[in-house]
């Protein structure tokens, strides 16, 4: 968690994430609690089908090229298929979030 930001890829929620969630502080910790938690801000998000994931998202998020990420994801989630809606979340640490143009969106 000692990073300025990260990308998280997950199944898209049934209800789309509203833009009002942007720039809200969120405390995040690892599932196994192997690192101390840290406050981040959701700076952007994208909803796309699994087949449209690209390595620019999957390499920083999971350390895998997109093709391998998709193969692994479908193998681990038997109900998933290429059209499964995925969400890509972009987070910046609270201490870095004020230093970016994405934080200055107009309503």
ROPAGU-919077 format. One record per atom (N, C-alpha, C, O, CB): residue in three letters; x, y, z. Coordinates in steps of 0.2 Angstrom, whole numbers, plus 5000, padded with zeros to 4 digits. Glycine has a CB too. Example, Ala and Ser with C-alpha at 12.3 -4.5 7.8 and 13.67 -1.06 7.14 Angstrom:
<atoms>
ALA506649725039
ALA506249785039
ALA506649845039
ALA507149835042
ALA505749785045
SER506449895035
SER506849955036
SER506450005039
SER506750065040
SER507049975029
</atoms>
This chain:
<atoms>
UNK500449945000
UNK500050005000
UNK500450065000
UNK500250125000
UNK499550005006
UNK501150055000
UNK501550115000
UNK501650134993
UNK502150134989
UNK502250095003
UNK501150164990
UNK501150184983
UNK500750254982
UNK500350274987
UNK500850134978
UNK500850294977
UNK500550354976
UNK499850344973
UNK499350384973
UNK500950394971
UNK499750284970
UNK499050264967
UNK499050194964
UNK499550164964
UNK498950314961
UNK498450174962
UNK498450104959
UNK497750104955
UNK497350144956
UNK498450054965
UNK497750044951
UNK497150034947
UNK496949964950
UNK497249914952
UNK497350024940
UNK496249964951
UNK495849904953
UNK495349884948
UNK495049924946
UNK495549914960
UNK495449814946
UNK494949794941
UNK494449744945
UNK494749694949
UNK495349754935
UNK493849744944
UNK493349704948
UNK492749694943
UNK492649734939
UNK493149734955
UNK492349644945
UNK491649644941
UNK491349714942
UNK491249734948
UNK491249584944
UNK490949734937
UNK490649794938
UNK490049784942
UNK489649734942
UNK490349824931
UNK489849834946
UNK489249834951
UNK488649834946
UNK488649864941
UNK489249884956
UNK488049804949
UNK487449804945
UNK487249874944
UNK486949884938
UNK486949764949
UNK487349914949
UNK487149984948
UNK487750024946
UNK488250024950
UNK486750014954
UNK487750064941
UNK488450104939
UNK488650144945
UNK488150174949
UNK488350144933
UNK489250164946
UNK489550204951
UNK489350274949
UNK489550294943
UNK490250194952
UNK489050314953
UNK488850384951
UNK489550424951
UNK489950414955
UNK488350414956
UNK489550484947
UNK490050524947
UNK490150564954
UNK490750584955
UNK490050574942
UNK489650564958
UNK489750594964
UNK490250554969
UNK490450584974
UNK489050594968
UNK490450494967
UNK490850454971
UNK491650474970
UNK492050464973
UNK490850384970
UNK491750514964
UNK492350534962
UNK492650584968
UNK492350624971
UNK492350574956
UNK493250574969
UNK493650614974
UNK493450604981
UNK493650644985
UNK493650684972
UNK493050554982
UNK492950544989
UNK493450504993
UNK493750454989
UNK492250504990
UNK493650514999
UNK494150485002
UNK493850415004
UNK493350405007
UNK494450515008
UNK494350365003
UNK494150295005
UNK494750265008
UNK495350265006
UNK493950254998
UNK494650225014
UNK495150195018
UNK495150125015
UNK494650085015
UNK495050195025
UNK495750105012
UNK495850035009
UNK496450005013
UNK496950025014
UNK496050045002
UNK496249935014
UNK496749895017
UNK496749825013
UNK496249805010
UNK496649885024
UNK497349795013
UNK497349725010
UNK496949675013
UNK496849685019
UNK498149705009
UNK496649635009
UNK496249585012
UNK496549545018
UNK496249525023
UNK496049535007
UNK497249525017
UNK497549485022
UNK497949535027
UNK498249505032
UNK498149445019
UNK497749595027
UNK498049645032
UNK498849645032
UNK499049655038
UNK497749635038
UNK499149625027
UNK499849615027
UNK500249685027
UNK500849685029
UNK500149575021
UNK499849735025
UNK500149805025
UNK499649855029
UNK499049835029
UNK500249835018
UNK499849905032
UNK499349955035
UNK498949985030
UNK499149995024
UNK499750005039
UNK498349995032
UNK497850025027
UNK498050095026
UNK498550125029
UNK497150025030
UNK497750125020
UNK497950195018
UNK497350225015
UNK496950195012
UNK498550195013
UNK497250295016
UNK496750325013
UNK496950355006
UNK497450385004
UNK496550395017
UNK496450335001
UNK496550344994
UNK495850384992
UNK495350384995
UNK496650284990
UNK495950414986
UNK495350444983
UNK495250414976
UNK495650404972
UNK495450524982
UNK494550404975
UNK494450374968
UNK494450434963
UNK493950474964
UNK493650334968
UNK494850434959
UNK494950484954
UNK494650474947
UNK494450524944
UNK495650504953
UNK494450414946
UNK494150404939
UNK493950324939
UNK494150284943
UNK494550414933
UNK493450314935
UNK493250244934
UNK493050234927
UNK492850274924
UNK492750224939
UNK493050164925
UNK492850154918
UNK492450084918
UNK492650034922
UNK493450144913
UNK491950074915
UNK491550014914
UNK491649984907
UNK491450024902
UNK490850024917
UNK491849924906
UNK491949894900
UNK491849824900
UNK491949794905
UNK492649914897
UNK491749794894
UNK491749714894
UNK492449684895
UNK492949714894
UNK491449694887
UNK492449624898
UNK493049594900
UNK493449594893
UNK494149604894
UNK492949524902
UNK493249574888
UNK493549574881
UNK493949634879
UNK494449634876
UNK493149544876
UNK493749694882
UNK494049754880
UNK494549774885
UNK494849834884
UNK493549804880
UNK494749734890
UNK495249754894
UNK495949754890
UNK496049714886
UNK495349704900
UNK496349804892
UNK496949804888
UNK497549804894
UNK497449814900
UNK497049874884
UNK498149784891
UNK498749784896
UNK498849844899
UNK499149844905
UNK499349764892
UNK498749904897
UNK498849964900
UNK498449964907
UNK498750004912
UNK498650024896
UNK497949924908
UNK497549924914
UNK497849864918
UNK497949864924
UNK496849924913
UNK497949804915
UNK498049744918
UNK498749734921
UNK498849704926
UNK497849684914
UNK499249764917
UNK499949754920
UNK500049794926
UNK500249764931
UNK500449784914
UNK499849854927
UNK499949894933
UNK499449864939
UNK499649864945
UNK499849964933
UNK498949834937
UNK498449814942
UNK498649744944
UNK498649724950
UNK497749814939
UNK498749694940
UNK498849624941
UNK499549594939
UNK499749544940
UNK498349584939
UNK499949634936
UNK500549614933
UNK500549564927
UNK500949524926
UNK500949584939
UNK499949564924
UNK499849514918
UNK499649554912
UNK499249604912
UNK499349464920
UNK499849534906
UNK499649554900
UNK498849544900
UNK498649494903
UNK499949524894
UNK498449584896
UNK497749574896
UNK497549504894
UNK497049484897
UNK497449624891
UNK497849474889
UNK497549414887
UNK497649364893
UNK497149324894
UNK498049384881
UNK498149364896
UNK498249314902
UNK497849334907
UNK497549284911
UNK499049314904
UNK497749394909
UNK497249414914
UNK496549384912
UNK496249364917
UNK497249494915
UNK496349394906
UNK495649374904
UNK495549294905
UNK495149274908
UNK495549394897
UNK496049264903
UNK496049184903
UNK496049164911
UNK495649124912
UNK496749154900
UNK496449194915
UNK496449184922
UNK495849204925
UNK495549164929
UNK497049214925
UNK495549254923
UNK494949284926
UNK494349234925
UNK493949214929
UNK494749354924
UNK494249214918
UNK493749164916
UNK493849094920
UNK493349064922
UNK493749154909
UNK494449074920
UNK494649014924
UNK494449014931
UNK494148964934
UNK495348994923
UNK494549064934
UNK494349074941
UNK493649094943
UNK493349084948
UNK494849124945
UNK493249114938
UNK492549134938
UNK492149104933
UNK492049134928
UNK492549214938
UNK491949044934
UNK491649004928
UNK491049034925
UNK490849024920
UNK491448934931
UNK490649084929
UNK490149114926
UNK490349174922
UNK489849204918
UNK489649144932
UNK490949194922
UNK491149254918
UNK491249224910
UNK491349174909
UNK491849274920
UNK491149274906
UNK491249264899
UNK491549334896
UNK491549384900
UNK490649244895
UNK491749334890
UNK492049394887
UNK491649454887
UNK491949514887
UNK492149374880
UNK490949454888
UNK490549514888
UNK490449534895
UNK490049574897
UNK489849494885
UNK490649494900
UNK490549514907
UNK490849584908
UNK491349604906
UNK490949464912
UNK490349624911
UNK490549694913
UNK491049704918
UNK490949674924
UNK489849734914
UNK491549734917
UNK492049744922
UNK492149824924
UNK491949864920
UNK492749724920
UNK492349834930
UNK492449904932
UNK493249914933
UNK493549874936
UNK492049924938
UNK493449964931
UNK494149984932
UNK494150054936
UNK493950104934
UNK494649994925
UNK494450044942
UNK494450104947
UNK495150134947
UNK495650094948
UNK494250084954
UNK495250194947
UNK495850224947
UNK495950264954
UNK495550314955
UNK496050274941
UNK496450254958
UNK496450284965
UNK497150314965
UNK497650294963
UNK496450224970
UNK497150374969
UNK497750404971
UNK497750414978
UNK497250424982
UNK497850484968
UNK498350414981
UNK498350414989
UNK498150484991
UNK498250534987
UNK499150404991
UNK497850494996
UNK497550554999
UNK498050604999
UNK497950664997
UNK497350545006
UNK498750595000
UNK499250645000
UNK499450664993
UNK499750724993
UNK499850615004
UNK499250624988
UNK499450644981
UNK498850664977
UNK498950694972
UNK499750584978
UNK498250654980
UNK497650664976
UNK497550744974
UNK497250754969
UNK497050644979
UNK497750784978
UNK497750854977
UNK498150884972
UNK498150944970
UNK497750894983
UNK498650844969
UNK499150864965
UNK499050844957
UNK499550844953
UNK499850834967
UNK498450824956
UNK498250804949
UNK497750844946
UNK497350874949
UNK498150734949
UNK497750844939
UNK497250884935
UNK496550844936
UNK496050874936
UNK497450884928
UNK496550774937
UNK495950744937
UNK495550764944
UNK494950744944
UNK496050664938
UNK495850794948
UNK495550814954
UNK495150874954
UNK494850904958
UNK496050814960
UNK495250914948
UNK494950974947
UNK494450974942
UNK494351024938
UNK495551024944
UNK494050924942
UNK493450914937
UNK492950964939
UNK492850984945
UNK493150844937
UNK492550994934
UNK492051034935
UNK491350994936
UNK491350944933
UNK491951084929
UNK490951024940
UNK490250984940
UNK489850974934
UNK489350944934
UNK489851014946
</atoms>
